[in-house]
Amino acid sequence: MPRGSYGQSYGGHSLRRNPTLLSRDRIVLRIKGMTCGHCKAAVERALLSVPGVTGAQVNLLRQQAVVLGLVDRALLIQAVDDAGYFVTGLV
């Protein structure tokens, strides 16, 4: 499994908690590096561990995750990165 690295920023935003980056309801992330059901489960677990997430569903074929809740997008990106995958964008 590849390990991602976003360093300290994503899209010009700091990875620290920032109230202006909070998103409500539904966030769709494009994720690179998932190749099997284990990868899918690992990303779902990582996303569900983020404070404020009320649900997460990963689609392996589309290489996307749909996240529900009031959550800082940067924390989602960091959780995926920490799990060893890459967030390539927000849909």
MDTraj code that builds the backbone (N, CA, C; nanometers):
import mdtraj as md
import numpy as np

residues = "MET PRO ARG GLY SER TYR GLY GLN SER TYR GLY GLY HIS SER LEU ARG ARG ASN PRO THR LEU LEU SER ARG ASP ARG ILE VAL LEU ARG ILE LYS GLY MET THR CYS GLY HIS CYS LYS ALA ALA VAL GLU ARG ALA LEU LEU SER VAL PRO GLY VAL THR GLY ALA GLN VAL ASN LEU LEU ARG GLN GLN ALA VAL VAL LEU GLY LEU VAL ASP ARG ALA LEU LEU ILE GLN ALA VAL ASP ASP ALA GLY TYR PHE VAL THR GLY LEU VAL".split()
xyz = np.array([
    [0.0831, -0.1184, 0.0000],
    [0.0000, 0.0000, 0.0000],
    [0.0874, 0.1245, 0.0000],
    [0.0605, 0.2178, -0.0875],
    [0.1384, 0.3413, -0.0887],
    [0.1021, 0.4301, 0.0291],
    [0.1973, 0.5071, 0.0721],
    [0.1721, 0.5996, 0.1826],
    [0.1730, 0.7410, 0.1268],
    [0.0648, 0.8132, 0.1498],
    [0.0530, 0.9499, 0.0996],
    [0.1245, 1.0479, 0.1897],
    [0.1430, 1.1674, 0.1396],
    [0.2048, 1.2707, 0.2207],
    [0.1569, 1.4071, 0.1746],
    [0.0719, 1.4688, 0.2517],
    [0.0245, 1.6009, 0.2179],
    [0.1008, 1.7087, 0.2931],
    [0.1966, 1.6671, 0.3746],
    [0.2736, 1.7669, 0.4472],
    [0.1839, 1.8530, 0.5327],
    [0.1999, 1.9827, 0.5226],
    [0.1248, 2.0735, 0.6078],
    [0.0083, 2.1417, 0.5384],
    [-0.0140, 2.1150, 0.4104],
    [-0.1235, 2.1846, 0.3451],
    [-0.1895, 2.0986, 0.2397],
    [-0.3117, 2.1334, 0.2084],
    [-0.3865, 2.0702, 0.1007],
    [-0.4686, 2.1804, 0.0369],
    [-0.4470, 2.2020, -0.0878],
    [-0.5218, 2.3063, -0.1570],
    [-0.4997, 2.4441, -0.0985],
    [-0.3815, 2.4648, -0.0401],
    [-0.3504, 2.5947, 0.0165],
    [-0.4037, 2.6163, 0.1564],
    [-0.4670, 2.5142, 0.2151],
    [-0.5228, 2.5268, 0.3496],
    [-0.4392, 2.4478, 0.4486],
    [-0.4205, 2.5042, 0.5664],
    [-0.3486, 2.4358, 0.6719],
    [-0.4257, 2.3136, 0.7172],
    [-0.3536, 2.2105, 0.7617],
    [-0.4190, 2.0896, 0.8108],
    [-0.4645, 2.1041, 0.9561],
    [-0.4348, 2.2146, 1.0195],
    [-0.4871, 2.2368, 1.1547],
    [-0.6373, 2.2581, 1.1464],
    [-0.7045, 2.2399, 1.2575],
    [-0.8489, 2.2642, 1.2604],
    [-0.8765, 2.4096, 1.2240],
    [-0.9670, 2.4294, 1.1331],
    [-1.0018, 2.5630, 1.0864],
    [-1.1527, 2.5652, 1.0642],
    [-1.2262, 2.6393, 1.1435],
    [-1.3723, 2.6389, 1.1319],
    [-1.4235, 2.6741, 0.9926],
    [-1.3472, 2.7478, 0.9159],
    [-1.3935, 2.7852, 0.7825],
    [-1.3910, 2.6662, 0.6872],
    [-1.3238, 2.5591, 0.7257],
    [-1.3162, 2.4414, 0.6393],
    [-1.4187, 2.3347, 0.6771],
    [-1.5030, 2.3641, 0.7749],
    [-1.6032, 2.2662, 0.8151],
    [-1.7076, 2.2511, 0.7052],
    [-1.7432, 2.1272, 0.6769],
    [-1.8456, 2.0986, 0.5768],
    [-1.9590, 2.0228, 0.6434],
    [-2.0787, 2.0528, 0.6035],
    [-2.1954, 1.9852, 0.6577],
    [-2.2414, 1.8765, 0.5634],
    [-2.3004, 1.7755, 0.6233],
    [-2.3730, 1.6732, 0.5514],
    [-2.2854, 1.5780, 0.4710],
    [-2.2551, 1.6094, 0.3456],
    [-2.1958, 1.5112, 0.2543],
    [-2.0688, 1.5665, 0.1894],
    [-1.9599, 1.4918, 0.2036],
    [-1.8330, 1.5277, 0.1414],
    [-1.7889, 1.4068, 0.0590],
    [-1.7461, 1.4309, -0.0644],
    [-1.6974, 1.3218, -0.1496],
    [-1.5491, 1.3449, -0.1747],
    [-1.4693, 1.2433, -0.1413],
    [-1.3246, 1.2487, -0.1598],
    [-1.2836, 1.1533, -0.2709],
    [-1.1928, 1.1953, -0.3572],
    [-1.1297, 1.1035, -0.4524],
    [-1.0067, 1.0476, -0.3827],
    [-0.9930, 0.9148, -0.3878],
    [-0.8842, 0.8500, -0.3146],
    [-0.8071, 0.7578, -0.4082],
    [-0.6745, 0.7671, -0.4023],
    [-0.5877, 0.6846, -0.4844],
    [-0.5138, 0.5846, -0.3959],
    [-0.4916, 0.4658, -0.4502],
    [-0.4108, 0.3672, -0.3800],
    [-0.4884, 0.2473, -0.3286],
    [-0.6209, 0.2502, -0.3358],
    [-0.7024, 0.1369, -0.2898],
    [-0.7102, 0.0319, -0.4007],
    [-0.6812, -0.0933, -0.3654],
    [-0.6814, -0.1994, -0.4657],
    [-0.7677, -0.3202, -0.4292],
    [-0.8179, -0.3245, -0.3052],
    [-0.8916, -0.4447, -0.2632],
    [-0.9910, -0.4100, -0.1521],
    [-1.0660, -0.5095, -0.1099],
    [-1.1632, -0.4913, -0.0033],
    [-1.0992, -0.4505, 0.1282],
    [-0.9784, -0.4985, 0.1545],
    [-0.9083, -0.4600, 0.2770],
    [-0.8775, -0.3103, 0.2744],
    [-0.8338, -0.2613, 0.1591],
    [-0.8058, -0.1177, 0.1449],
    [-0.9324, -0.0363, 0.1702],
    [-1.0421, -0.0795, 0.1111],
    [-1.1716, -0.0131, 0.1280],
    [-1.2079, -0.0050, 0.2760],
    [-1.1953, -0.1176, 0.3453],
    [-1.2288, -0.1226, 0.4874],
    [-1.1362, -0.0340, 0.5703],
    [-1.0080, -0.0307, 0.5351],
    [-0.9115, 0.0515, 0.6092],
    [-0.9445, 0.2000, 0.5949],
    [-0.9830, 0.2421, 0.4754],
    [-1.0178, 0.3827, 0.4532],
    [-1.1469, 0.4167, 0.5273],
    [-1.2456, 0.3281, 0.5224],
    [-1.3707, 0.3529, 0.5957],
    [-1.3441, 0.3664, 0.7447],
    [-1.2622, 0.2775, 0.8008],
    [-1.2291, 0.2852, 0.9438],
    [-1.1596, 0.4177, 0.9764],
    [-1.0664, 0.4568, 0.8906],
    [-0.9933, 0.5815, 0.9140],
    [-1.0881, 0.7011, 0.9124],
    [-1.1784, 0.7046, 0.8159],
    [-1.2730, 0.8163, 0.8059],
    [-1.3697, 0.8177, 0.9241],
    [-1.4163, 0.7016, 0.9641],
    [-1.5107, 0.6938, 1.0760],
    [-1.4464, 0.7340, 1.2091],
    [-1.3140, 0.7317, 1.2155],
    [-1.2445, 0.7694, 1.3390],
    [-1.2319, 0.9206, 1.3552],
    [-1.2653, 0.9964, 1.2515],
    [-1.2527, 1.1423, 1.2569],
    [-1.3707, 1.2013, 1.3342],
    [-1.3435, 1.2888, 1.4320],
    [-1.4524, 1.3515, 1.5073],
    [-1.5504, 1.4243, 1.4150],
    [-1.6786, 1.4024, 1.4387],
    [-1.7827, 1.4674, 1.3598],
    [-1.8373, 1.3830, 1.2463],
    [-1.7663, 1.2761, 1.2097],
    [-1.8133, 1.1888, 1.1019],
    [-1.9245, 1.0998, 1.1564],
    [-2.0391, 1.1005, 1.0867],
    [-2.1515, 1.0156, 1.1273],
    [-2.1686, 0.8958, 1.0348],
    [-2.0990, 0.8967, 0.9212],
    [-2.1052, 0.7835, 0.8290],
    [-1.9993, 0.7979, 0.7213],
    [-1.9533, 0.6835, 0.6694],
    [-1.8549, 0.6844, 0.5608],
    [-1.8753, 0.5600, 0.4768],
    [-1.8766, 0.5797, 0.3456],
    [-1.8909, 0.4676, 0.2540],
    [-1.7903, 0.4861, 0.1410],
    [-1.7087, 0.3826, 0.1176],
    [-1.6060, 0.3875, 0.0150],
    [-1.6491, 0.3024, -0.1029],
    [-1.6333, 0.3574, -0.2232],
    [-1.6606, 0.2845, -0.3461],
    [-1.5259, 0.2545, -0.4104],
    [-1.4865, 0.1278, -0.4063],
    [-1.3561, 0.0856, -0.4563],
    [-1.3430, 0.1093, -0.6064],
    [-1.4464, 0.0779, -0.6827],
    [-1.4395, 0.0940, -0.8280],
    [-1.4264, 0.2401, -0.8705],
    [-1.4982, 0.3276, -0.8030],
    [-1.4916, 0.4709, -0.8350],
    [-1.3735, 0.5404, -0.7686],
    [-1.3102, 0.4707, -0.6728],
    [-1.1996, 0.5298, -0.5970],
    [-1.2450, 0.6570, -0.5266],
    [-1.3640, 0.6487, -0.4642],
    [-1.4212, 0.7624, -0.3935],
    [-1.4747, 0.7196, -0.2579],
    [-1.4833, 0.8165, -0.1693],
    [-1.5461, 0.7963, -0.0392],
    [-1.6490, 0.9064, -0.0185],
    [-1.7658, 0.8679, 0.0315],
    [-1.8690, 0.9634, 0.0692],
    [-1.8714, 0.9657, 0.2218],
    [-1.8559, 1.0850, 0.2767],
    [-1.8504, 1.1023, 0.4220],
    [-1.9665, 1.1906, 0.4635],
    [-2.0326, 1.1516, 0.5720],
    [-2.1447, 1.2275, 0.6266],
    [-2.1061, 1.2848, 0.7616],
    [-2.1514, 1.4064, 0.7890],
    [-2.1290, 1.4668, 0.9189],
    [-2.0803, 1.6099, 0.9087],
    [-2.0642, 1.6710, 1.0230],
    [-2.0075, 1.8051, 1.0332],
    [-1.8611, 1.7857, 1.0693],
    [-1.7739, 1.8092, 0.9724],
    [-1.6342, 1.7685, 0.9912],
    [-1.5395, 1.8615, 0.9155],
    [-1.4216, 1.8758, 0.9678],
    [-1.3144, 1.9514, 0.9038],
    [-1.2561, 1.8649, 0.7921],
    [-1.2646, 1.9117, 0.6695],
    [-1.2161, 1.8352, 0.5538],
    [-1.0683, 1.8004, 0.5671],
    [-0.9904, 1.8890, 0.6251],
    [-0.8473, 1.8632, 0.6411],
    [-0.8226, 1.7416, 0.7300],
    [-0.9095, 1.7208, 0.8299],
    [-0.8942, 1.6032, 0.9156],
    [-0.9255, 1.4749, 0.8396],
    [-1.0209, 1.4813, 0.7473],
    [-1.0499, 1.3647, 0.6632],
    [-0.9296, 1.3303, 0.5766],
    [-0.8725, 1.4323, 0.5166],
    [-0.7558, 1.4119, 0.4305],
    [-0.6411, 1.3528, 0.5112],
    [-0.6192, 1.4044, 0.6305],
    [-0.5115, 1.3542, 0.7158],
    [-0.5368, 1.2095, 0.7565],
    [-0.6612, 1.1740, 0.7867],
    [-0.6939, 1.0369, 0.8263],
    [-0.6660, 0.9382, 0.7126],
    [-0.7022, 0.9762, 0.5912],
    [-0.6760, 0.8903, 0.4746],
    [-0.5253, 0.8780, 0.4529],
    [-0.4563, 0.9897, 0.4636],
    [-0.3109, 0.9914, 0.4490],
    [-0.2452, 0.9013, 0.5541],
    [-0.2887, 0.9123, 0.6785],
    [-0.2331, 0.8307, 0.7867],
    [-0.2581, 0.6828, 0.7661],
    [-0.3676, 0.6493, 0.6953],
    [-0.3999, 0.5090, 0.6669],
    [-0.3162, 0.4553, 0.5507],
    [-0.2446, 0.5438, 0.4809],
    [-0.1560, 0.5004, 0.3745],
    [-0.2088, 0.5193, 0.2337],
    [-0.3070, 0.6047, 0.2174],
    [-0.3681, 0.6282, 0.0857],
    [-0.3598, 0.7771, 0.0541],
    [-0.3992, 0.8143, -0.0675],
    [-0.3874, 0.9523, -0.1149],
    [-0.5240, 1.0108, -0.1450],
    [-0.5548, 1.1272, -0.0919],
    [-0.6720, 1.2015, -0.1355],
    [-0.6253, 1.2874, -0.2526],
    [-0.6859, 1.2633, -0.3690],
    [-0.6445, 1.3374, -0.4890],
    [-0.7361, 1.4553, -0.5184],
    [-0.8456, 1.4666, -0.4458],
    [-0.9332, 1.5801, -0.4659],
    [-1.0644, 1.5645, -0.3934],
    [-1.1390, 1.6727, -0.3909],
    [-1.2729, 1.6754, -0.3340],
    [-1.3698, 1.6922, -0.4490],
    [-1.4789, 1.6183, -0.4464],
    [-1.5779, 1.6257, -0.5539],
    [-1.6898, 1.7181, -0.5109],
])
top = md.Topology()
chain = top.add_chain()
for i, resn in enumerate(residues, 1):
    res = top.add_residue(resn, chain, resSeq=i)
    for name in ("N", "CA", "C"):
        top.add_atom(name, md.element.get_by_symbol(name[0]), res)
traj = md.Trajectory(xyz[None], top)
